[in-house]
Amino acid sequence: PLRFLPPPCRMTKYSALAVQFLSGWSSGRTVEIERTAMVVVSDIIKNGIRKKAAVLFLAVTLSLGTAGCAPTRNPAETQNPGGAQNTNGIQDPDSSRNPDGTRNPGGEESPAAGGAGTPGNGEDAAENRMGDTGGNRNPSVSETSGADSVYQWNRRDMANVKLPSAYDYRKTGRAPQIGNQGSLGTCWAFASLTALESSLLPGKPMTFAVDHMSMHNSFLLGQDEGGEYTMSMAYLLAWQGPVPESQDPYGDGVSPDGLTPSVHVQEIQVLPSKDYEAIKRAVYLRGGVQSSLYTSMRDYQSQSVYYNRETNSYCYIGNEKPNHDSVIVGWDDNYSRENFNLDLAGDGAFICTNSWGEDFGDQGYFYVSYFDSNIGVHNIVYTGVEPVDNYDYIHQSDLCGWVGQIGYGQEEAWFANAYRADKGENLAAAGFYATDKNTEYELYLARNLPDAGGGEMERALDRRMLLAKGRLDNAGYYTIPLDKKIPLEDNEKFAIIVKIITPGTVHPVAIEYDAGDGIAQVDLTDGEGYLSHDGKVWEHVEETQSCNLCLKAYTKK
């Protein structure tokens, strides 16, 4: 299998050599290698089937993801007159010059028929985001019934929503509380929790603890070392949090043990790069979108040629990678280009929150031009936030979450995690990552498994029953609720199995592993995962690949 770090990545204080690695990323993107790569070739010979797998162990840091206030260079801040000239169409993911040009003139209209209803309407809006596990209030979920049918669970993008030309959370009762990170490198945690909080507004206002997210996760970075959104995802999806700010106040250097989460995050979508229509739909219907910027500014007192303090407007055009997270909470297609310091080709801006307190910008809010090189490249929205009684137990072995990816040089792969049931458990759902858009999946259950290893395990995994199938339009983490709960025997060993097809990738399966960068605190003793290229020949990945598979099971008593 080929193993790589995922597109969303961390940017830390470490320096590295940039190289082009075409055999790993179908798009030929640039990665930064921090130590020499080792290539290990192993043969899998079982049941007369021989498949050679080249395993690439890379201690890498990709220059692609959001950064959390890590120390940065301060280049000469001169305008790049190139680019920023094309306002037609949706930008290519590898470009940063072509903002979405689709506009709907007019006021703040309600979504078209078939949408999710007018956003920001009190308890109804919050209930849609804190509703039942089955997603029955969400039109992107479809089911089929009948004796010969298969339970279908899809997550589709709501492309039929009519968007207004301007929208602002501050005018709709959905504005989240503005935080102040102070001198710590915690913008990534502030942005994640601000976006999460906004997804519950206006019906369920909550303020979550940044200290807890940044100090009680499964990573080894201190609060002054930065972070990124896959760390937030791992923390939330493992039910390590979020906890109320009142139980763990920010900035005291202490985070108490024993706190329990206030909500369970079950779904996080990663929106396509520079797809401004998708970002707007998410803001309008779901919640704030966590995105990232490049800036040499460090706090509300900092100055930059890219920031206009008179109009609270920001635009950077250049090749610097993002190093600061913020949250998109609105937009204005007609916001004048004259409000920015750079000479731009068109109007339009996102309305964003920052984490530098209310002394920054307009009481913590500012405008970012559609032409900014980094805004909208990496986009996270929290689309599945549920009450803590949705499930009673989570079976998991990937507390660090999506650290890397693995595959067999093809779009399809099979992966499975084996768990042992406690007394009185009923299987209710399973969750995994789609590592890119347009992912198709099939979800299976295998029961009464033997001990790990040998052909007996392969035969047991082959005796699987299909539970659900569907399509996931966006990358991200998804919890697939079963149409019926399945009682498990006391102490039964069972496996959740997923067949996944992700177009355009050769490493479709998300994994947790130690990349050798001293960041992820990985425990291989808590997992029993299996990987296959065809669903017949399996390898035990903790032994052969030194990784855990990102595949969880949820049960009810």
SVG drawing of the C-alpha trace seen along z (x, -y; Angstrom):
<svg xmlns="http://www.w3.org/2000/svg" viewBox="-41 -54 58 75">
<polyline fill="none" stroke="black" stroke-width="0.4" points="0.0,0.0 1.0,-3.6 1.0,-5.7 0.9,-9.5 -0.2,-12.4 -3.6,-13.8 -4.2,-17.0 -5.2,-18.9 -1.8,-19.1 0.1,-20.8 2.5,-23.7 4.9,-23.8 8.1,-25.5 10.2,-22.8 12.0,-23.8 12.2,-21.3 13.2,-20.7 10.4,-21.0 10.2,-18.4 7.7,-17.3 6.4,-13.9 4.3,-12.9 3.9,-9.2 2.0,-9.8 -0.4,-12.7 -2.5,-12.4 -2.4,-16.2 1.4,-16.4 1.3,-18.7 4.4,-19.8 5.3,-18.1 8.0,-18.9 10.2,-16.1 11.7,-16.3 13.7,-13.1 14.8,-10.6 12.0,-8.4 12.4,-4.6 10.8,-2.3 9.9,1.1 8.6,3.8 6.6,6.7 4.9,9.6 1.4,10.7 1.0,14.4 -2.3,15.9 -4.7,18.4 -2.6,18.5 -2.9,14.7 0.3,12.7 0.2,8.9 3.3,6.8 2.8,3.7 5.4,0.9 5.1,-0.9 6.4,-4.4 7.1,-5.6 7.4,-9.4 8.0,-11.7 6.6,-14.7 4.9,-17.9 2.7,-19.0 2.6,-22.7 -1.1,-22.4 -3.0,-22.7 -4.1,-25.2 -1.6,-26.4 -2.1,-27.4 -0.2,-30.6 3.2,-28.9 6.2,-31.2 6.4,-32.5 8.7,-34.4 7.9,-38.0 8.6,-38.6 8.6,-41.9 5.0,-42.8 4.8,-44.0 1.9,-43.6 1.9,-40.8 0.3,-42.4 0.0,-39.1 -3.1,-36.9 -6.2,-38.4 -7.6,-39.2 -10.2,-36.5 -13.5,-36.6 -15.4,-34.0 -16.2,-30.5 -15.1,-28.4 -11.4,-28.3 -9.3,-25.2 -8.1,-23.6 -4.5,-24.2 -5.0,-27.8 -5.7,-30.8 -6.6,-33.5 -10.1,-32.7 -12.9,-33.4 -16.4,-32.1 -18.2,-34.5 -21.8,-33.3 -23.9,-35.9 -27.5,-36.2 -28.5,-39.9 -31.0,-40.9 -31.5,-40.8 -31.2,-38.0 -33.7,-35.5 -34.8,-32.2 -33.5,-29.0 -35.3,-27.6 -37.8,-24.9 -36.2,-21.6 -33.5,-23.2 -33.2,-23.0 -35.4,-25.9 -34.6,-29.5 -31.4,-29.5 -31.4,-31.0 -35.0,-30.3 -34.6,-29.6 -35.1,-26.0 -36.0,-24.6 -32.6,-25.5 -30.7,-24.1 -32.8,-21.0 -31.8,-20.3 -28.2,-20.3 -28.7,-18.6 -31.3,-16.1 -31.6,-12.3 -28.8,-10.1 -30.6,-8.9 -30.4,-12.3 -34.1,-12.1 -34.4,-15.9 -31.7,-16.2 -32.8,-15.9 -29.3,-14.8 -30.0,-11.5 -32.0,-8.9 -33.2,-5.5 -34.7,-2.6 -37.0,0.1 -38.3,3.4 -37.2,7.0 -34.6,6.9 -33.3,3.4 -30.2,2.1 -30.3,-0.6 -29.0,-3.8 -27.4,-6.6 -26.0,-9.4 -24.6,-12.8 -25.3,-15.1 -24.3,-18.7 -27.4,-21.0 -26.8,-22.6 -30.4,-23.8 -30.3,-26.5 -30.8,-30.0 -28.3,-32.2 -28.5,-35.9 -25.9,-38.3 -25.0,-39.2 -25.4,-37.4 -24.1,-38.2 -24.4,-36.2 -24.4,-39.4 -27.8,-40.3 -29.4,-36.9 -28.7,-36.1 -26.1,-33.5 -22.9,-35.5 -20.6,-33.4 -18.6,-34.9 -15.3,-36.5 -12.3,-35.0 -8.8,-36.3 -5.9,-33.8 -3.4,-36.3 0.2,-35.3 -0.5,-31.6 -0.6,-29.7 -4.2,-28.5 -5.9,-30.2 -6.6,-26.7 -8.6,-25.7 -10.4,-29.0 -11.4,-28.7 -12.6,-25.2 -14.7,-25.8 -16.1,-29.1 -17.2,-27.3 -18.7,-24.5 -20.5,-27.0 -21.9,-28.9 -23.4,-25.6 -25.6,-25.5 -26.9,-29.1 -29.3,-30.7 -31.1,-27.9 -28.4,-26.5 -25.8,-29.0 -22.7,-27.4 -19.1,-28.4 -16.5,-25.7 -13.1,-25.5 -10.1,-26.2 -7.7,-25.2 -9.3,-21.7 -9.0,-21.2 -5.4,-22.4 -4.2,-20.6 -6.4,-17.5 -5.9,-16.0 -3.8,-13.1 -1.0,-15.2 2.3,-16.4 2.3,-20.1 2.2,-22.7 -0.1,-25.7 2.6,-27.9 3.5,-25.5 0.5,-25.8 -1.8,-23.2 -4.3,-22.5 -7.8,-21.3 -7.1,-17.6 -6.1,-17.8 -9.4,-19.5 -11.3,-16.8 -9.5,-14.0 -10.3,-15.6 -13.9,-16.1 -14.6,-12.8 -13.0,-10.8 -15.4,-12.5 -12.5,-13.9 -14.5,-17.2 -15.8,-19.8 -16.3,-20.9 -17.8,-24.2 -15.5,-27.1 -16.9,-27.6 -15.3,-24.3 -11.9,-25.1 -11.2,-28.8 -8.7,-29.9 -5.2,-31.1 -4.4,-29.8 -2.1,-27.1 -4.3,-24.4 -6.8,-22.0 -8.5,-19.7 -8.9,-16.0 -12.2,-14.2 -14.3,-16.6 -16.9,-15.1 -18.1,-16.4 -21.2,-18.7 -22.1,-17.4 -21.0,-14.6 -19.6,-15.6 -20.5,-12.9 -19.9,-14.6 -17.3,-17.1 -17.2,-18.0 -14.2,-19.2 -15.4,-21.5 -13.7,-21.7 -10.9,-24.2 -12.0,-27.6 -15.6,-26.5 -17.2,-29.7 -20.7,-28.5 -20.2,-25.5 -18.7,-27.7 -21.7,-30.0 -24.2,-27.2 -22.5,-25.8 -22.5,-29.1 -26.1,-29.7 -27.5,-26.3 -25.0,-24.7 -22.6,-26.9 -19.4,-29.0 -16.7,-27.6 -13.2,-27.3 -10.7,-28.5 -7.2,-29.9 -5.0,-32.8 -1.4,-33.9 -0.6,-36.9 2.5,-38.4 0.2,-40.0 0.4,-38.5 -2.4,-40.4 -4.8,-43.3 -2.0,-45.9 -0.1,-44.5 0.1,-46.3 0.3,-44.9 0.2,-46.4 -2.4,-43.7 -4.8,-44.9 -6.7,-48.2 -7.4,-49.2 -9.9,-51.9 -12.2,-49.5 -11.2,-46.3 -10.4,-44.6 -7.7,-42.1 -6.3,-40.6 -3.0,-38.8 -2.0,-37.7 1.2,-35.6 2.7,-32.2 3.0,-32.2 1.2,-29.3 -1.5,-29.8 -0.5,-30.3 -3.6,-31.6 -7.2,-30.2 -10.4,-32.2 -14.1,-31.5 -16.2,-32.6 -19.6,-33.7 -21.0,-35.6 -20.2,-37.3 -21.0,-40.3 -20.7,-39.9 -20.8,-43.7 -18.2,-44.7 -16.1,-47.2 -12.6,-46.4 -11.8,-50.0 -11.9,-48.9 -8.6,-46.9 -5.1,-48.0 -4.3,-46.0 -5.5,-46.8 -8.1,-44.1 -10.0,-43.1 -13.4,-42.8 -15.6,-43.2 -16.7,-40.7 -15.5,-39.5 -16.2,-37.0 -17.0,-38.2 -14.8,-36.4 -14.2,-36.2 -10.7,-36.4 -9.3,-35.3 -7.6,-38.6 -10.4,-39.9 -12.9,-42.7 -10.2,-45.3 -9.4,-43.9 -11.4,-44.9 -15.1,-45.6 -15.4,-44.2 -13.5,-41.0 -14.9,-40.8 -13.2,-41.7 -13.6,-41.3 -11.4,-39.0 -11.4,-39.6 -12.6,-36.8 -9.2,-37.3 -7.1,-36.4 -4.8,-33.6 -5.6,-31.3 -9.1,-32.0 -11.4,-29.2 -8.6,-26.8 -9.0,-24.6 -12.6,-24.6 -14.1,-22.8 -17.7,-22.8 -19.3,-21.0 -22.4,-19.3 -23.3,-16.7 -23.5,-17.8 -25.7,-15.6 -26.7,-15.3 -24.5,-13.1 -27.1,-10.5 -27.1,-9.6 -24.9,-6.6 -23.7,-5.0 -20.3,-3.8 -17.7,-4.5 -15.3,-1.7 -12.2,-3.3 -8.4,-3.0 -7.5,-6.3 -7.4,-9.0 -5.1,-11.0 -7.5,-10.6 -6.6,-11.4 -2.8,-11.5 -2.1,-9.7 -3.6,-7.7 -3.0,-4.2 -3.9,-2.3 -2.9,0.2 -2.3,-2.3 -5.9,-2.2 -9.2,-4.1 -10.7,-1.1 -9.7,0.5 -11.3,2.5 -10.6,1.9 -11.9,3.4 -11.6,2.9 -12.3,5.6 -13.8,4.9 -15.2,6.8 -18.6,6.0 -19.5,5.4 -22.6,6.7 -25.9,5.6 -24.5,3.6 -26.4,3.0 -24.6,1.8 -26.1,-1.5 -23.7,-3.2 -20.2,-3.3 -18.0,-6.2 -15.0,-6.7 -13.3,-9.4 -13.9,-10.0 -10.4,-11.3 -11.7,-13.1 -14.9,-14.1 -17.4,-11.7 -16.5,-8.8 -18.7,-5.6 -18.8,-3.2 -20.3,0.1 -20.6,0.9 -20.5,4.4 -20.6,6.4 -18.7,9.6 -19.5,11.5 -18.0,14.0 -14.5,13.4 -11.5,15.6 -8.3,14.4 -6.1,12.2 -4.1,13.7 -4.3,16.6 -6.7,17.8 -9.4,18.3 -9.7,14.5 -9.9,14.0 -12.7,16.6 -14.6,14.8 -14.2,11.4 -15.6,12.9 -18.8,14.0 -20.0,10.4 -23.4,8.9 -24.1,5.7 -25.5,3.0 -25.6,-0.2 -24.2,-1.8 -24.1,-5.3 -22.2,-8.2 -20.5,-11.1 -20.1,-14.3 -17.4,-15.9 -14.3,-14.7 -14.6,-14.6 -15.8,-12.3 -19.2,-10.7 -21.2,-8.6 -23.4,-6.2 -26.5,-5.3 -28.0,-1.9 -31.6,-1.5 -32.0,1.0 -29.9,1.6 -28.2,5.0 -27.9,6.8 -24.4,8.0 -23.7,11.0 -21.9,10.3 -18.1,10.4 -18.6,11.0 -15.8,10.1 -17.1,8.3 -15.7,6.2 -16.9,3.2 -15.8,3.5 -15.9,0.8 -15.4,1.0 -14.4,-2.5 -14.0,-3.9 -12.5,-7.4 -12.0,-8.7 -8.7,-10.1 -6.8,-8.8 -4.4,-5.8 -4.6,-6.0 -8.3,-6.2 -8.1,-5.0 -7.4,-7.3 -5.0,-6.0 -3.4,-7.0 0.3,-6.5 3.5,-8.0 5.0,-10.1 8.2,-10.5 7.7,-14.3 7.0,-14.1 3.5,-15.3 1.0,-12.4 0.9,-10.2 0.0,-6.9 -0.9,-3.7 -0.9,-0.6 -1.8,1.8 -5.5,0.6 -6.3,1.6 -6.9,4.6 -7.3,3.4 -7.2,5.2 -6.6,3.9 -7.3,5.5 -7.2,4.6 -10.0,6.9 -11.9,7.9 -10.4,11.4 -6.7,11.1 -6.2,9.2 -3.2,7.9 -3.1,7.0 -2.1,3.3 -0.8,2.8 1.7,5.6 2.5,4.9 2.1,1.2 2.4,-0.1 -0.8,-2.1 -4.3,-2.1 -7.3,-2.5 -9.7,-5.3 -12.9,-3.4 -15.2,-3.7 -18.3,-1.8 -21.1,-3.2 -23.4,-1.2 -26.4,-1.7 -27.2,0.3"/>
</svg>
